[in-house]
C-alpha cells in the first residue's frame, strides 16, 4: 500500500512559529546584551586610557618642578628680561596653580580655560639635554662645551656647577651639531638677557652685571615650562590642554592632550614649617602670597572624565570629585546616563621632599 503525503496541521504550525519566535527573541536579546556590554567596556577602556595618560603626563612634570640639576633651585640667578614676570621664565616660582572661577590665570591661556576648572604651571630644566662645559669666559660671554651641541639661537638655558645656577638665553646662531660654543650677551634676542654677568646678586644696571665664571665640568641644560588646563577641544568637548615653552624662547600654541577630561581640581600639600613633611592640604585660592608656593611639597590631581555618548549606563550615576573643600565630598548626580570616572593621584615634588 502506497504511503500518503501528509502536511502539518495548523496547530503544529502555530507551535513551530511560537518556538521559532521564542528562539529568535532570545538570540536577539543575547545580541543586544552583548553589543551593549561591548559598548560599555569599550567606553570604560577609553576612559581608563585617557585617565592614565593624563595623570602620567602631569606627574612626570610635577615631580621635576624647579629641577636645576645639582644646583639649589632656591638660589638661581635669572638674567632674562622680564624673567620674574612671565610665568614660563619665572624660575623663582617653578610651580603655581590657579583656581577655577578666580581671576589670575596667565593671559596666555586665561580665555581658553573652562570656567570652574583649575590650571597648573611647571618650570624646570630638562636633565636629558645636559652639555658638559669645557670653559667659560665671562668677559666675552662665551661658554665652550666639550662636544658639539644642537642648541638653537633663542633657547633658554640653565648652567650650574652645583654651587651656583644661572638662567639665560643663548644669543648666538651656531649651526646645529657643529658648534661647541654658547654666547649669552646682553641686549639681543627676545626676551634677551639684561646682563652678561651670571653671578649673584643679579645686577641688570650694567651690561657686565655681576661676573661669575663657571668652571670645567659645569653643565648646561635647556629650560622648559608647561601649563596644564581644561579647554574646549576640536570636537566641542572639554579636553586637557598643554602649552609649552618653545625652543626659541616663545610659547608654542596649546596642544589638546586628551579629549573627554571635563574637569580638573588640584589640591596642594604644604610644608610651612620647612621640616620636609606635608602639614596641610590647601587649594590655590588659600595661598596668601606668591612665595607660599615654594612651600608646596606635593600636588593632588583630581580629573573627571566623561564619555562622549549618552545612554551608555543603565541608569544615572553619581561621582565624587574632590576639590579641596568639604562640600565636594558629597556625591554629584548629573541626571544623564553618560559614563564618568574620577582619576586621582598625589605626587611629591622630588627636589623639595629631599632634605
Order of alpha helices (4+ residues) and beta strands (2+ residues): alpha-beta-beta-beta-beta-beta-beta-beta-beta-beta-beta-beta-beta-beta-beta-beta-beta-alpha
